[in-house]
Amino acid sequence: MPAPFAARVRALCDAHLNDPTFGVEQIAEAVALSDRHVRRRLRAETGEGPQAMLRRLRMERADGLLAAGARVESVARAVGYRDASAFRRAFRAVVGAQPHRRAGAPVPVPGS
């Protein structure tokens, strides 16, 4: 079970996955801590920083949407990417496969 702070950050990230401007600064503002303190505390509790958590959560959501048959372009927007090419690069870097090659079975997302 995640620590309360990590769970709160995850909930914030989940609620803002489609916002391309959401990041450490917005998390810090929401939890009333400095950016640096958010990074330190989250890394201490989970072993990953806020950017890594946000990226992982975005890829997990993207994986589910792709498995359900959603188009790459709409998935990219749904998980906070302004354009599909940036999403494709990020998906491949994290998951190790191109999003269009998604064949119905979930691709394991590292760290999930």
Secondary structure, DSSP 8 states (H G I E B T S, - for coil): ---HHHHHHHHHHHHTTT-TT-SHHHHHHHHTS-HHHHHHHHHHHHSS-HHHHHHHHHHHHHHHHHHTT--HHHHHHHTT-SSHHHHHHHHHHHHSS-GGG--SS----TT-
